[in-house]
Amino acid sequence: MSWAMDELEARARRQLDSLNSVSERMASVRVSERSPDGEVLAVVDGNGALIDLEFSDRISMLTGKQLEQLVVATANVACQKAFASRAQIIEEFNAEFADLVAPPEAAGSASTE
């Protein structure tokens, strides 16, 4: 019985480690995107929240409307890339976790259809 409990504990620990790992990876997602003209740099986190915004010296040559559009477009591209990174992390996690939660195969059991 001790072996079964040891195996159960080890399995639970691997599952918890996997959950902690994916959580850390999701929290660490950061994407920087520069506008095509190089005037705006937007940095977003994995949730798409804007965490940094930088402007070049040439920004003063833009109108308010142009600046608004450039910031929104650049941040939007950064968000799309951040969400794609998160999706990749989730896909990898799902594949890994499916193996971790699959019932262990009973030794010597025959499969029936």
Buried (B, 14 or more C-beta within 10 A) or exposed (E): EEEEEEEEEEEEEBBEEBEEBBEEBBEEBBBBBBBEEEBBBBBBBBEBEEEEEEBBEEBEEBEEEEBEEBBEBBBBBBBBBBBEBBEEBBEEBEEBBEEBEEEEEEEEEEEEE
